[in-house]
Amino acid sequence: MALVLRGGLVWDGDSEQRRRADVVCDGARITSVTAAGSVRPGEGDDVLDLDGATVLPGLLDGHVHLVWDGSRDPADVVERDGEQLTVLRAVEHARAHLRQGVTTVVDLGSNWDVAITVARGIDAGYVAGPRVLAAGRTVVMTGGHDPFWGNMCDGADAVVRGVREQVYAGAGLIKTAATGGVYGRAVGEEVGASELSRDELTALATEAHRRGVKVAAHALGEEGIRNAVLAGVDVIEHGVFLTEDIVAAMRERGTVLCPTLAVYRSIAGGAAPGYAVEKAAEVVRAHQRGLRMALDAGVPVVAGTDAGSPGMPHPSLRRELACLREAGLAPVDVLRAATSRAADAFGIDAGRVRVGAPADLLVVDGDPLADPLLATTPRCVVRGGAIVD
């Protein structure tokens, strides 16, 4: 039995405009995108008459933590609850994303590799949820950023081992930390402090790419961002303190920026413990300037929320898309940042409406090319060719 979305205005994930078309999903893939009115549904097919509503790709959030709950101190909640309760909570967080049209999430850090388990459970059909591209534990130096889910490795040989351990565990990408951060520990790290060295990051990226997976690096400070870019990291997460030479190198190498703007505004507003609030205030002041520099240089920008972090419940993509729009991205580029461009950045077959693509789709009222936030309030969500209840 096929699913036929008939008479909608289709945005394919790339182009500057919509076109009226019928979309047919047979199984988990799109099998036909043809002129509106051209499809003759077969007996038993499920038909949705859309009457001019917009069909677009399901959304992608390029930075989440399914184990965290968006509370003031989510790392403490995980420690208190333990592994088994955390798995259950992570499943519910994944479902929440799907219900609001986020059909793919990139999980960049989880205690006990929980996100890898959730990804497997969803793929096996045990639970409903978005596609989860999960890093599991992050490869960090001893005492590095977010040690509670760190695979601690020191030296080039050790980080190669760390990459292999995560890939063996089922990680779909590698997450590492090139600098300190805002939330995580009250003492022991600073935002601008460089952590894994350039040599270590180079060994990490080389091995990850040899194993066929991408690398995302937590990087806020100037030295750490530069090290990660020159080491061959694929996606810079946060990228706060950018400089002209760094953005030039990113442009030349095709390095992607996932700025996560909303989370630092949330923390600076008091959503986290005091030590993090103080750090976030400095970050917010520099963040907009760095993003503008990256956009002017033509660096690809994708949407990620850090959902689960303080003040960022699952899902929070609407807030991040609003921040990107406020930062100056055109509406169509805001949508691309959460669909096709994000899919390309993480090497995921998603983010487009075309024959052969995964049947992960949204139906929304109105024109999301005029107001991209409409995509976050879908009338209907399709995941793997089936309508989400």
C-alpha positions as CSV (number, residue, x, y, z in Angstrom):
1,M,0.0,0.0,0.0
2,A,1.4,3.3,-1.1
3,L,1.0,6.7,0.5
4,V,-0.1,9.4,-2.0
5,L,0.3,13.1,-1.1
6,R,-1.8,14.7,-3.8
7,G,-2.1,18.3,-5.0
8,G,0.4,19.9,-2.7
9,L,3.0,22.6,-3.4
10,V,6.3,20.8,-3.1
11,W,9.5,22.3,-1.9
12,D,12.3,19.9,-2.8
13,G,14.9,21.0,-0.2
14,D,17.1,22.9,-2.7
15,S,15.2,25.2,-5.0
16,E,14.1,28.7,-4.6
17,Q,10.4,28.0,-5.1
18,R,7.6,25.4,-4.7
19,R,5.9,23.5,-7.5
20,R,2.6,21.8,-7.5
21,A,3.1,18.0,-7.6
22,D,1.9,14.6,-6.4
23,V,4.3,12.7,-4.2
24,V,4.1,8.9,-3.9
25,C,5.8,7.0,-1.1
26,D,6.0,3.2,-1.4
27,G,7.6,1.7,1.7
28,A,10.2,3.9,3.2
29,R,11.2,5.7,0.0
30,I,9.8,8.3,-2.3
31,T,9.0,6.5,-5.6
32,S,7.4,9.3,-7.6
33,V,7.3,13.1,-7.8
34,T,5.1,14.1,-10.7
35,A,2.8,16.9,-12.0
36,A,-0.2,17.4,-9.8
37,G,-3.2,15.3,-10.8
38,S,-1.1,12.8,-12.8
39,V,-1.1,10.0,-10.2
40,R,-3.9,7.5,-10.2
41,P,-3.9,5.8,-6.8
42,G,-4.3,2.1,-6.7
43,E,-6.8,0.1,-4.7
44,G,-5.8,0.3,-1.0
45,D,-3.5,3.2,-1.4
46,D,-3.6,5.8,1.4
47,V,-4.4,9.2,-0.3
48,L,-4.0,12.7,1.3
49,D,-5.6,15.5,-0.7
50,L,-3.6,18.5,0.3
51,D,-5.4,21.3,-1.6
52,G,-2.4,23.5,-1.9
53,A,-0.7,22.8,1.4
54,T,3.1,22.6,1.3
55,V,5.1,19.3,1.2
56,L,8.7,19.6,2.3
57,P,11.5,17.4,3.7
58,G,11.4,16.5,7.3
59,L,13.6,18.7,9.5
60,L,17.0,17.8,10.8
61,D,18.4,19.1,14.2
62,G,22.2,19.0,13.9
63,H,23.0,19.0,17.7
64,V,20.9,17.3,20.4
65,H,21.5,15.4,23.6
66,L,18.7,12.9,24.1
67,V,19.8,11.9,27.5
68,W,19.4,15.5,28.8
69,D,16.0,17.0,29.7
70,G,16.5,20.7,29.3
71,S,16.4,21.4,33.0
72,R,18.6,23.8,34.9
73,D,21.3,21.1,35.5
74,P,20.5,18.1,33.2
75,A,23.9,16.4,33.8
76,D,22.9,16.1,37.4
77,V,19.6,14.6,36.5
78,V,21.3,11.9,34.5
79,E,23.7,11.1,37.3
80,R,20.8,10.8,39.8
81,D,18.6,8.7,37.5
82,G,21.2,6.2,36.3
83,E,21.4,4.4,33.0
84,Q,18.1,2.6,32.8
85,L,15.8,5.6,33.5
86,T,18.0,7.7,31.2
87,V,17.3,5.3,28.3
88,L,13.5,5.6,28.9
89,R,13.7,9.4,29.0
90,A,15.9,9.5,25.9
91,V,13.2,7.5,24.0
92,E,10.5,10.0,25.0
93,H,12.7,12.9,23.9
94,A,13.2,11.3,20.5
95,R,9.4,10.8,20.1
96,A,8.9,14.5,21.0
97,H,11.2,15.5,18.1
98,L,9.3,13.4,15.6
99,R,5.9,14.7,16.7
100,Q,7.0,18.2,15.8
101,G,8.4,17.3,12.4
102,V,12.1,16.7,13.2
103,T,12.6,13.4,11.4
104,T,16.4,13.3,11.9
105,V,18.5,14.3,14.9
106,V,22.3,14.2,15.4
107,D,23.1,13.3,18.9
108,L,26.5,14.6,20.0
109,G,27.1,13.1,23.4
110,S,25.4,10.6,25.7
111,N,26.4,8.8,28.8
112,W,26.8,5.0,28.4
113,D,26.4,5.4,24.6
114,V,22.6,5.6,25.3
115,A,21.9,7.5,22.1
116,I,23.4,4.6,20.0
117,T,21.0,2.3,21.8
118,V,18.0,4.5,21.1
119,A,19.1,4.8,17.4
120,R,19.2,1.0,17.2
121,G,15.8,0.6,18.9
122,I,14.2,3.0,16.5
123,D,15.8,1.4,13.5
124,A,14.6,-2.0,14.7
125,G,11.0,-0.8,15.1
126,Y,10.9,-1.3,18.8
127,V,10.0,2.4,19.4
128,A,8.9,5.2,17.2
129,G,11.2,8.1,16.6
130,P,13.3,10.1,14.2
131,R,16.4,8.8,12.5
132,V,19.2,9.2,15.1
133,L,22.8,9.7,14.0
134,A,24.5,9.2,17.3
135,A,28.1,9.7,18.4
136,G,27.7,8.1,21.8
137,R,30.6,9.0,24.1
138,T,32.8,11.9,22.9
139,V,36.5,11.4,22.3
140,V,38.2,14.0,24.6
141,M,41.4,14.5,26.5
142,T,41.6,13.3,30.1
143,G,39.6,15.9,32.0
144,G,38.2,17.4,28.8
145,H,34.9,19.1,28.2
146,D,31.8,17.1,29.4
147,P,33.9,14.3,31.0
148,F,30.7,12.5,32.2
149,W,30.3,11.1,28.7
150,G,33.9,11.3,27.5
151,N,36.0,8.5,26.0
152,M,39.2,10.0,27.5
153,C,42.2,9.7,25.2
154,D,45.6,11.3,25.3
155,G,48.0,11.2,22.3
156,A,47.5,10.4,18.7
157,D,47.5,6.6,19.2
158,A,45.0,6.9,22.0
159,V,42.5,9.0,20.0
160,V,42.7,6.6,17.1
161,R,41.8,3.9,19.6
162,G,38.9,6.1,20.8
163,V,37.6,6.5,17.3
164,R,37.7,2.8,16.7
165,E,35.9,2.1,20.0
166,Q,33.1,4.4,19.2
167,V,32.7,3.1,15.6
168,Y,32.7,-0.5,17.0
169,A,30.0,0.5,19.5
170,G,27.8,1.7,16.6
171,A,28.5,5.4,16.4
172,G,27.4,7.0,13.2
173,L,29.8,9.9,13.6
174,I,32.6,11.0,16.0
175,K,32.2,13.9,18.4
176,T,35.2,15.5,20.0
177,A,36.1,18.5,22.0
178,A,38.7,21.0,20.9
179,T,38.0,23.6,23.6
180,G,36.4,24.0,27.0
181,G,32.7,25.0,27.2
182,V,30.0,27.0,29.0
183,Y,27.9,24.3,30.8
184,G,29.2,21.0,32.2
185,R,31.6,21.7,35.0
186,A,31.8,24.5,37.5
187,V,35.6,24.3,37.7
188,G,38.3,22.9,35.5
189,E,37.7,24.3,32.1
190,E,37.4,27.7,30.4
191,V,35.6,28.6,27.2
192,G,38.7,29.5,25.3
193,A,41.0,26.8,26.6
194,S,42.3,24.5,23.9
195,E,42.0,20.8,24.7
196,L,43.0,18.1,22.2
197,S,46.0,19.3,20.2
198,R,46.1,19.8,16.5
199,D,48.1,16.6,16.1
200,E,45.6,14.6,18.1
201,L,42.6,16.1,16.2
202,T,44.3,15.3,12.9
203,A,44.8,11.7,13.9
204,L,41.2,11.6,15.1
205,A,39.8,13.0,11.9
206,T,42.0,10.9,9.7
207,E,40.9,7.7,11.4
208,A,37.2,8.6,11.5
209,H,37.2,9.4,7.8
210,R,39.1,6.1,7.1
211,R,36.3,4.4,9.0
212,G,33.7,6.2,6.9
213,V,32.2,8.6,9.5
214,K,32.2,12.4,9.9
215,V,33.6,14.3,12.8
216,A,31.9,17.1,14.7
217,A,34.0,19.2,17.1
218,H,32.8,21.2,20.1
219,A,34.9,24.3,19.6
220,L,34.3,27.8,21.1
221,G,37.8,29.4,21.5
222,E,39.9,30.7,18.7
223,E,42.9,28.3,19.0
224,G,40.7,25.2,19.3
225,I,38.5,26.1,16.4
226,R,41.6,26.7,14.2
227,N,43.1,23.4,15.3
228,A,39.9,21.6,14.5
229,V,39.5,23.2,11.0
230,L,43.1,22.5,10.0
231,A,42.9,19.0,11.4
232,G,40.1,18.2,8.9
233,V,37.1,18.2,11.2
234,D,33.8,18.3,9.1
235,V,31.5,20.3,11.4
236,I,32.4,23.0,13.9
237,E,29.8,23.0,16.7
238,H,29.3,26.5,18.3
239,G,32.3,28.2,16.7
240,V,31.9,31.3,18.8
241,F,35.2,33.2,18.6
242,L,35.9,33.1,14.9
243,T,38.5,35.1,13.1
244,E,39.0,36.1,9.5
245,D,41.7,33.5,8.9
246,I,39.6,30.8,10.4
247,V,36.6,31.5,8.3
248,A,38.8,31.7,5.2
249,A,40.2,28.2,6.0
250,M,36.7,26.9,6.6
251,R,35.5,28.2,3.3
252,E,38.5,26.7,1.5
253,R,38.1,23.3,3.1
254,G,34.3,23.1,3.1
255,T,34.1,23.0,6.8
256,V,30.5,23.5,8.1
257,L,29.4,25.7,11.0
258,C,26.6,24.6,13.4
259,P,26.4,27.8,15.6
260,T,23.7,26.7,18.2
261,L,22.8,30.3,18.8
262,A,19.7,29.8,21.0
263,V,21.2,27.7,23.7
264,Y,23.7,30.4,24.8
265,R,21.0,33.0,24.9
266,S,19.0,30.7,27.1
267,I,21.9,30.0,29.5
268,A,22.8,33.7,29.7
269,G,19.2,34.4,30.6
270,G,19.6,32.3,33.8
271,A,18.5,28.8,32.7
272,A,21.7,27.1,34.0
273,P,23.8,27.1,37.2
274,G,25.5,30.4,37.9
275,Y,29.0,29.5,36.6
276,A,27.5,28.8,33.2
277,V,25.4,31.9,33.2
278,E,28.5,34.1,33.7
279,K,30.4,32.3,30.8
280,A,27.4,32.5,28.5
281,A,27.1,36.3,28.7
282,E,30.6,36.6,27.1
283,V,29.7,34.0,24.5
284,V,26.5,35.7,23.4
285,R,28.3,39.0,22.8
286,A,30.8,37.3,20.4
287,H,28.6,34.8,18.8
288,Q,26.6,37.0,16.5
289,R,29.8,38.7,15.3
290,G,31.4,35.3,14.5
291,L,28.3,34.0,12.6
292,R,28.1,37.2,10.5
293,M,31.8,36.7,9.6
294,A,31.1,33.1,8.6
295,L,28.1,34.0,6.5
296,D,29.9,36.8,4.7
297,A,32.7,34.4,3.9
298,G,30.3,31.8,2.4
299,V,30.8,29.2,5.1
300,P,27.9,26.7,5.1
301,V,25.7,27.0,8.2
302,V,23.4,24.4,9.5
303,A,20.8,24.3,12.3
304,G,21.5,22.6,15.6
305,T,19.9,23.4,19.0
306,D,21.9,21.6,21.7
307,A,18.4,20.4,22.8
308,G,18.5,18.9,26.2
309,S,20.9,21.5,27.5
310,P,19.7,24.0,30.2
311,G,16.6,25.8,29.0
312,M,16.4,23.9,25.7
313,P,13.7,21.2,25.9
314,H,13.2,18.6,23.2
315,P,12.5,19.8,20.6
316,S,13.8,23.4,20.3
317,L,14.4,23.8,16.6
318,R,11.9,26.5,16.2
319,R,13.9,28.8,18.4
320,E,17.2,28.1,16.5
321,L,15.5,28.8,13.2
322,A,14.2,32.1,14.5
323,C,17.8,33.0,15.6
324,L,19.2,32.1,12.2
325,R,16.5,34.2,10.5
326,E,17.3,37.1,12.9
327,A,21.0,36.7,12.0
328,G,20.3,37.5,8.4
329,L,19.8,34.2,6.6
330,A,17.2,34.3,3.9
331,P,14.1,32.2,4.6
332,V,15.0,29.6,2.0
333,D,18.5,29.3,3.6
334,V,17.0,28.9,7.0
335,L,15.0,25.9,5.7
336,R,18.1,24.5,3.9
337,A,20.0,24.8,7.1
338,A,17.6,22.3,8.7
339,T,17.1,20.1,5.7
340,S,19.4,19.5,2.6
341,R,22.4,21.5,3.8
342,A,22.4,19.8,7.2
343,A,22.0,16.3,5.6
344,D,25.0,17.0,3.4
345,A,27.0,18.2,6.3
346,F,26.6,15.0,8.2
347,G,26.6,12.7,5.3
348,I,22.9,11.7,5.7
349,D,20.6,10.5,3.0
350,A,17.8,12.9,4.0
351,G,16.6,16.5,3.6
352,R,15.2,16.4,0.0
353,V,12.0,15.5,-1.8
354,R,13.0,13.5,-4.8
355,V,12.7,9.9,-6.1
356,G,14.7,7.5,-4.1
357,A,15.0,9.8,-1.0
358,P,13.7,8.6,2.4
359,A,10.0,9.2,2.7
360,D,10.4,11.6,5.7
361,L,8.1,14.5,4.9
362,L,6.1,17.3,6.4
363,V,2.8,18.8,5.3
364,V,2.4,22.4,6.5
365,D,-0.2,25.1,5.9
366,G,1.1,28.3,4.3
367,D,4.3,29.1,2.6
368,P,7.5,28.2,4.6
369,L,9.6,29.9,2.0
370,A,8.1,33.1,3.2
371,D,8.1,32.1,6.9
372,P,10.4,29.1,7.7
373,L,9.0,28.8,11.2
374,L,5.8,27.3,9.7
375,A,7.8,24.1,9.1
376,T,8.0,23.6,12.9
377,T,4.2,23.4,13.2
378,P,3.3,20.7,10.6
379,R,-0.2,19.6,9.9
380,C,1.1,16.1,9.1
381,V,4.4,14.2,9.6
382,V,5.5,11.3,7.5
383,R,8.3,9.1,8.7
384,G,9.5,6.2,6.6
385,G,6.4,6.4,4.4
386,A,3.9,6.2,7.3
387,I,1.9,9.0,8.8
388,V,3.0,9.7,12.4
389,D,0.1,9.6,14.8
